[in-house]
Amino acid sequence: GGRGDAHHAAGKTRETPWKGIYHSNDHLAAVVDVAFAPRKFGPCLSTASHDGKIRIFRGSDDQKDINVDHPWNWERQEEFHAGRNRGTPITCHSWNHSPTDMAQSIVAGC
C-alpha cells in the first residue's frame, strides 16, 4: 500500500496519495471553504461555514512544509461571525495575499 489514505467509492477501496491532516467537528453547519494563510504567517488555515463563522487554526509544528509522514497538529486560535447578521451563512472567504501588507486580513462572502 501507499502512504495515503484509503478512498472508498462504489464498494471498492484504493490507495490515494492524499492524506488527511486535520478533522474538525468545530462548526455547527457545513464547512464550505478552507484556505491556507499566506506563508509569512506560518502554518495557518481558516474555515468558513454555513453557521456564519470563520475559524482560524494554527499548526503547532516547526516544519515549514506539510510532510505526509509528519503532519501538523492543528489548534483553533480564533473564531468570529463574518456574516451581515449572526448566523448568516458564509459561502466563501480569502486571505489577503499582498506581500507588502502585514495585516492578517480575511474577506468573506455571504
TORKOLMI-222482 format. One record per atom (N, C-alpha, C, O, CB): residue number from 0; atom name; y, x, z. Coordinates in steps of 0.05 Angstrom, whole numbers. Glycine has a CB too. Layout:
<recs>
REC    n  atom   north    east      up
REC  NUM    CA       Y       X       Z
...
</recs>
This chain:
<recs>
REC    n  atom   north    east      up
REC    0     N     -24      16       0
REC    0    CA       0       0       0
REC    0     C      25      17       0
REC    0     O      25      40       7
REC    0    CB       0     -18      23
REC    1     N      47       4      -8
REC    1    CA      73      17      -9
REC    1     C      86      17      18
REC    1     O      74       8      38
REC    1    CB      91       4     -29
REC    2     N     111      26      19
REC    2    CA     126      27      44
REC    2     C     143       3      48
REC    2     O     157       1      68
REC    2    CB     143      52      44
REC    3     N     142     -16      30
REC    3    CA     158     -40      32
REC    3     C     144     -63      46
REC    3     O     121     -60      55
REC    3    CB     168     -49       5
REC    4     N     157     -85      47
REC    4    CA     146    -109      59
REC    4     C     128    -123      39
REC    4     O     130    -118      15
REC    4    CB     168    -128      70
REC    5     N     110    -140      49
REC    5    CA      94    -156      31
REC    5     C     110    -180      21
REC    5     O     125    -192      36
REC    5    CB      68    -166      45
REC    6     N     107    -187      -4
REC    6    CA     120    -210     -16
REC    6     C      99    -231     -22
REC    6     O      79    -225     -34
REC    6    CB     136    -202     -42
REC    7     N     103    -256     -14
REC    7    CA      84    -277     -18
REC    7     C      95    -297     -38
REC    7     O     117    -308     -34
REC    7    CB      77    -291       9
REC    8     N      82    -301     -60
REC    8    CA      90    -321     -80
REC    8     C      65    -333     -92
REC    8     O      46    -319    -100
REC    8    CB     108    -307    -102
REC    9     N      65    -359     -94
REC    9    CA      44    -374    -106
REC    9     C      16    -366     -96
REC    9     O      -3    -364    -111
REC    9    CB      45    -371    -137
REC   10     N      15    -362     -69
REC   10    CA     -11    -355     -57
REC   10     C     -20    -326     -61
REC   10     O     -42    -319     -52
REC   10    CB     -31    -373     -68
REC   11     N      -3    -310     -75
REC   11    CA     -11    -282     -79
REC   11     C       7    -264     -62
REC   11     O      31    -271     -57
REC   11    CB      -8    -275    -109
REC   12     N      -4    -242     -53
REC   12    CA      11    -223     -38
REC   12     C      13    -197     -53
REC   12     O      -7    -187     -64
REC   12    CB      -2    -218     -10
REC   13     N      37    -186     -55
REC   13    CA      40    -160     -68
REC   13     C      61    -143     -53
REC   13     O      79    -155     -40
REC   13    CB      49    -163     -98
REC   14     N      59    -117     -55
REC   14    CA      78     -99     -42
REC   14     C     104     -98     -58
REC   14     O     103    -101     -82
REC   14    CB      65     -71     -39
REC   15     N     126     -95     -44
REC   15    CA     151     -92     -57
REC   15     C     166     -68     -45
REC   15     O     161     -61     -22
REC   15    CB     168    -118     -53
REC   16     N     183     -55     -61
REC   16    CA     198     -32     -50
REC   16     C     219     -40     -30
REC   16     O     231     -22     -17
REC   16    CB     210     -16     -72
REC   17     N     226     -65     -27
REC   17    CA     247     -75     -10
REC   17     C     236     -77      19
REC   17     O     213     -85      23
REC   17    CB     258    -101     -19
REC   18     N     253     -71      38
REC   18    CA     245     -73      66
REC   18     C     267     -87      81
REC   18     O     290     -81      79
REC   18    CB     239     -45      78
REC   19     N     259    -107      98
REC   19    CA     278    -120     115
REC   19     C     288    -101     136
REC   19     O     273     -86     149
REC   19    CB     266    -145     128
REC   20     N     315    -100     141
REC   20    CA     326     -82     161
REC   20     C     337     -97     185
REC   20     O     342     -85     206
REC   20    CB     348     -65     149
REC   21     N     340    -124     182
REC   21    CA     350    -139     205
REC   21     C     344    -168     201
REC   21     O     346    -179     178
REC   21    CB     381    -134     208
REC   22     N     336    -182     222
REC   22    CA     331    -210     221
REC   22     C     348    -223     243
REC   22     O     345    -215     266
REC   22    CB     300    -217     224
REC   23     N     364    -242     236
REC   23    CA     383    -253     256
REC   23     C     379    -283     258
REC   23     O     374    -297     238
REC   23    CB     412    -248     248
REC   24     N     380    -293     283
REC   24    CA     380    -322     288
REC   24     C     406    -331     301
REC   24     O     408    -351     314
REC   24    CB     356    -329     306
REC   25     N     428    -315     296
REC   25    CA     453    -320     309
REC   25     C     468    -344     298
REC   25     O     481    -358     314
REC   25    CB     471    -295     306
REC   26     N     467    -350     273
REC   26    CA     482    -372     261
REC   26     C     468    -399     266
REC   26     O     443    -400     269
REC   26    CB     486    -368     231
REC   27     N     483    -420     268
REC   27    CA     472    -447     273
REC   27     C     467    -462     247
REC   27     O     456    -484     247
REC   27    CB     492    -463     290
REC   28     N     475    -450     224
REC   28    CA     470    -462     198
REC   28     C     463    -439     178
REC   28     O     461    -416     186
REC   28    CB     496    -478     188
REC   29     N     459    -447     153
REC   29    CA     451    -427     133
REC   29     C     471    -404     130
REC   29     O     495    -409     129
REC   29    CB     447    -441     106
REC   30     N     460    -380     128
REC   30    CA     477    -357     121
REC   30     C     478    -357      91
REC   30     O     457    -356      77
REC   30    CB     465    -330     133
REC   31     N     502    -357      80
REC   31    CA     506    -359      51
REC   31     C     517    -333      38
REC   31     O     517    -331      14
REC   31    CB     524    -382      44
REC   32     N     525    -314      55
REC   32    CA     536    -289      44
REC   32     C     532    -267      64
REC   32     O     536    -271      88
REC   32    CB     565    -293      36
REC   33     N     526    -243      54
REC   33    CA     524    -219      70
REC   33     C     539    -197      56
REC   33     O     536    -195      31
REC   33    CB     493    -211      76
REC   34     N     554    -181      70
REC   34    CA     570    -160      57
REC   34     C     570    -135      75
REC   34     O     574    -137      99
REC   34    CB     599    -169      51
REC   35     N     566    -112      63
REC   35    CA     569     -87      77
REC   35     C     599     -79      77
REC   35     O     613     -83      57
REC   35    CB     552     -64      64
REC   36     N     608     -69     100
REC   36    CA     635     -59     102
REC   36     C     639     -34      86
REC   36     O     619     -20      79
REC   36    CB     643     -54     132
REC   37     N     664     -27      80
REC   37    CA     668      -1      66
REC   37     C     657      22      82
REC   37     O     657      21     107
REC   37    CB     698       3      61
REC   38     N     647      42      69
REC   38    CA     634      65      82
REC   38     C     651      78     103
REC   38     O     640      88     123
REC   38    CB     627      85      61
REC   39     N     677      77     101
REC   39    CA     695      90     120
REC   39     C     693      78     148
REC   39     O     701      90     168
REC   39    CB     724      89     111
REC   40     N     681      53     150
REC   40    CA     678      40     176
REC   40     C     650      45     188
REC   40     O     644      34     209
REC   40    CB     683      11     173
REC   41     N     634      61     175
REC   41    CA     608      67     185
REC   41     C     588      45     179
REC   41     O     594      27     163
REC   41    CB     609      72     215
REC   42     N     565      46     192
REC   42    CA     544      25     187
REC   42     C     552      -2     198
REC   42     O     549      -7     222
REC   42    CB     517      34     199
REC   43     N     563     -19     181
REC   43    CA     574     -44     190
REC   43     C     569     -65     168
REC   43     O     573     -59     144
REC   43    CB     604     -42     196
REC   44     N     560     -88     175
REC   44    CA     557    -110     156
REC   44     C     567    -136     169
REC   44     O     569    -138     193
REC   44    CB     528    -113     147
REC   45     N     572    -156     152
REC   45    CA     581    -182     161
REC   45     C     565    -204     148
REC   45     O     554    -200     126
REC   45    CB     611    -185     156
REC   46     N     563    -227     161
REC   46    CA     550    -250     150
REC   46     C     570    -274     151
REC   46     O     586    -276     170
REC   46    CB     524    -256     166
REC   47     N     568    -291     132
REC   47    CA     584    -315     131
REC   47     C     565    -339     130
REC   47     O     544    -338     117
REC   47    CB     604    -316     106
REC   48     N     572    -361     144
REC   48    CA     553    -383     146
REC   48     C     566    -410     143
REC   48     O     591    -413     145
REC   48    CB     540    -381     173
REC   49     N     550    -429     137
REC   49    CA     559    -457     136
REC   49     C     567    -467     164
REC   49     O     578    -490     166
REC   49    CB     538    -475     124
REC   50     N     562    -452     185
REC   50    CA     571    -460     212
REC   50     C     601    -454     216
REC   50     O     612    -459     237
REC   50    CB     554    -447     234
REC   51     N     614    -442     195
REC   51    CA     642    -436     196
REC   51     C     649    -409     208
REC   51     O     673    -403     212
REC   51    CB     656    -457     212
REC   52     N     629    -393     215
REC   52    CA     634    -368     228
REC   52     C     627    -344     211
REC   52     O     608    -345     194
REC   52    CB     619    -367     254
REC   53     N     642    -323     215
REC   53    CA     635    -296     204
REC   53     C     627    -280     228
REC   53     O     640    -279     249
REC   53    CB     659    -283     188
REC   54     N     605    -266     225
REC   54    CA     595    -248     247
REC   54     C     594    -219     236
REC   54     O     586    -215     213
REC   54    CB     567    -257     257
REC   55     N     602    -201     253
REC   55    CA     602    -173     245
REC   55     C     582    -158     262
REC   55     O     581    -160     286
REC   55    CB     631    -160     248
REC   56     N     565    -142     248
REC   56    CA     544    -127     261
REC   56     C     548     -97     255
REC   56     O     557     -90     234
REC   56    CB     516    -136     251
REC   57     N     542     -81     275
REC   57    CA     545     -52     272
REC   57     C     518     -39     276
REC   57     O     503     -46     295
REC   57    CB     566     -40     292
REC   58     N     511     -21     259
REC   58    CA     487      -5     261
REC   58     C     490      15     283
REC   58     O     510      28     286
REC   58    CB     479       8     235
REC   59     N     469      18     300
REC   59    CA     471      36     323
REC   59     C     456      62     319
REC   59     O     444      72     338
REC   59    CB     460      21     348
REC   60     N     457      72     294
REC   60    CA     443      97     288
REC   60     C     463     117     277
REC   60     O     483     109     265
REC   60    CB     419      93     269
REC   61     N     458     143     280
REC   61    CA     475     164     270
REC   61     C     473     168     239
REC   61     O     491     180     227
REC   61    CB     469     189     283
REC   62     N     452     158     227
REC   62    CA     448     163     199
REC   62     C     469     150     182
REC   62     O     480     129     189
REC   62    CB     421     152     190
REC   63     N     476     163     160
REC   63    CA     496     153     141
REC   63     C     485     135     120
REC   63     O     499     120     108
REC   63    CB     511     177     129
REC   64     N     459     138     115
REC   64    CA     446     121      94
REC   64     C     423     107     106
REC   64     O     409     116     124
REC   64    CB     437     139      70
REC   65     N     418      83      95
REC   65    CA     395      68     104
REC   65     C     369      82      94
REC   65     O     367      89      70
REC   65    CB     395      38      94
REC   66     N     351      87     112
REC   66    CA     326     100     106
REC   66     C     304      81     113
REC   66     O     302      71     135
REC   66    CB     323     127     122
REC   67     N     287      74      93
REC   67    CA     266      55      97
REC   67     C     248      62     121
REC   67     O     238      44     135
REC   67    CB     249      52      72
REC   68     N     244      88     125
REC   68    CA     226      97     146
REC   68     C     239      97     174
REC   68     O     226      99     194
REC   68    CB     215     124     140
REC   69     N     266      94     175
REC   69    CA     280      95     200
REC   69     C     304      75     198
REC   69     O     327      84     197
REC   69    CB     290     124     206
REC   70     N     299      49     199
REC   70    CA     321      30     197
REC   70     C     339      30     222
REC   70     O     331      38     243
REC   70    CB     311       2     192
REC   71     N     364      22     218
REC   71    CA     383      20     240
REC   71     C     376      -4     258
REC   71     O     362     -22     249
REC   71    CB     412      18     229
REC   72     N     386      -3     282
REC   72    CA     386     -26     300
REC   72     C     413     -39     297
REC   72     O     434     -26     302
REC   72    CB     379     -18     330
REC   73     N     414     -64     289
REC   73    CA     439     -78     285
REC   73     C     446     -95     309
REC   73     O     430    -110     319
REC   73    CB     437     -96     260
REC   74     N     471     -92     319
REC   74    CA     481    -107     342
REC   74     C     506    -122     334
REC   74     O     523    -112     321
REC   74    CB     486     -88     366
REC   75     N     507    -148     343
REC   75    CA     531    -164     337
REC   75     C     555    -153     353
REC   75     O     553    -149     377
REC   75    CB     526    -194     343
REC   76     N     577    -148     339
REC   76    CA     601    -137     351
REC   76     C     622    -158     355
REC   76     O     636    -159     375
REC   76    CB     612    -114     335
REC   77     N     625    -176     335
REC   77    CA     645    -197     336
REC   77     C     636    -221     321
REC   77     O     617    -221     305
REC   77    CB     672    -186     323
REC   78     N     649    -243     327
REC   78    CA     646    -268     312
REC   78     C     671    -284     314
REC   78     O     685    -283     334
REC   78    CB     621    -285     322
REC   79     N     678    -298     292
REC   79    CA     702    -314     292
REC   79     C     700    -337     272
REC   79     O     685    -335     252
REC   79    CB     727    -297     286
REC   80     N     714    -358     277
REC   80    CA     716    -381     258
REC   80     C     734    -373     236
REC   80     O     757    -364     241
REC   80    CB     725    -407     272
REC   81     N     726    -376     211
REC   81    CA     742    -368     188
REC   81     C     751    -391     171
REC   81     O     767    -388     153
REC   81    CB     726    -348     171
REC   82     N     741    -415     177
REC   82    CA     749    -438     162
REC   82     C     776    -450     170
REC   82     O     787    -442     190
REC   82    CB     728    -459     164
REC   83     N     785    -468     154
REC   83    CA     811    -481     160
REC   83     C     810    -496     187
REC   83     O     829    -497     202
REC   83    CB     819    -501     138
REC   84     N     787    -508     192
REC   84    CA     782    -521     217
REC   84     C     756    -511     228
REC   84     O     739    -500     214
REC   84    CB     781    -553     213
REC   85     N     752    -513     254
REC   85    CA     727    -504     266
REC   85     C     704    -519     253
REC   85     O     704    -543     250
REC   85    CB     727    -509     297
REC   86     N     684    -504     245
REC   86    CA     661    -515     232
REC   86     C     662    -519     202
REC   86     O     643    -528     190
REC   86    CB     655    -541     245
REC   87     N     685    -513     190
REC   87    CA     687    -515     161
REC   87     C     668    -494     149
REC   87     O     670    -470     155
REC   87    CB     716    -510     151
REC   88     N     650    -502     131
REC   88    CA     630    -483     120
REC   88     C     644    -461     105
REC   88     O     662    -465      89
REC   88    CB     611    -498     102
REC   89     N     635    -437     109
REC   89    CA     644    -413      94
REC   89     C     624    -410      71
REC   89     O     600    -412      75
REC   89    CB     645    -387     112
REC   90     N     635    -406      47
REC   90    CA     618    -403      23
REC   90     C     616    -375      13
REC   90     O     597    -368      -1
REC   90    CB     627    -421       1
REC   91     N     636    -358      20
REC   91    CA     635    -330      12
REC   91     C     655    -314      28
REC   91     O     672    -325      41
REC   91    CB     641    -327     -19
REC   92     N     652    -288      28
REC   92    CA     671    -270      42
REC   92     C     669    -242      30
REC   92     O     649    -235      17
REC   92    CB     666    -270      72
REC   93     N     690    -226      35
REC   93    CA     690    -199      25
REC   93     C     708    -181      43
REC   93     O     728    -190      54
REC   93    CB     700    -198      -4
REC   94     N     700    -156      45
REC   94    CA     715    -136      60
REC   94     C     737    -125      41
REC   94     O     734    -126      17
REC   94    CB     697    -114      70
REC   95     N     759    -115      53
REC   95    CA     779    -101      39
REC   95     C     769     -73      33
REC   95     O     763     -58      51
REC   95    CB     807    -100      55
REC   96     N     766     -66       7
REC   96    CA     755     -40      -1
REC   96     C     776     -20     -10
REC   96     O     769       0     -23
REC   96    CB     734     -44     -23
REC   97     N     801     -25      -3
REC   97    CA     822      -7     -11
REC   97     C     819      20       3
REC   97     O     815      21      27
REC   97    CB     850     -19      -4
REC   98     N     819      42     -12
REC   98    CA     816      68       1
REC   98     C     840      77      17
REC   98     O     837      95      34
REC   98    CB     810      89     -21
REC   99     N     863      64      13
REC   99    CA     887      72      28
REC   99     C     893      54      52
REC   99     O     910      62      69
REC   99    CB     911      73       9
REC  100     N     881      31      53
REC  100    CA     886      12      75
REC  100     C     864      16      96
REC  100     O     841      12      91
REC  100    CB     886     -17      65
REC  101     N     872      24     120
REC  101    CA     852      29     141
REC  101     C     846       4     158
REC  101     O     829       5     176
REC  101    CB     863      50     160
REC  102     N     858     -19     152
REC  102    CA     853     -43     167
REC  102     C     825     -54     160
REC  102     O     816     -52     137
REC  102    CB     875     -65     161
REC  103     N     811     -64     180
REC  103    CA     786     -77     175
REC  103     C     791    -106     168
REC  103     O     789    -124     185
REC  103    CB     766     -74     200
REC  104     N     797    -111     143
REC  104    CA     804    -139     134
REC  104     C     781    -152     120
REC  104     O     767    -139     104
REC  104    CB     828    -138     116
REC  105     N     777    -178     126
REC  105    CA     757    -194     113
REC  105     C     771    -219     103
REC  105     O     787    -231     118
REC  105    CB     733    -201     132
REC  106     N     765    -227      78
REC  106    CA     775    -253      68
REC  106     C     751    -271      65
REC  106     O     729    -262      60
REC  106    CB     790    -249      41
REC  107     N     756    -297      69
REC  107    CA     734    -317      68
REC  107     C     742    -340      50
REC  107     O     765    -348      49
REC  107    CB     726    -327      96
REC  108     N     722    -352      37
REC  108    CA     726    -376      21
REC  108     C     712    -399      33
REC  108     O     690    -397      44
REC  108    CB     716    -371      -8
REC  109     N     725    -422      32
REC  109    CA     713    -447      43
REC  109     C     708    -467      21
REC  109     O     698    -489      27
REC  109    CB     732    -459      65
</recs>
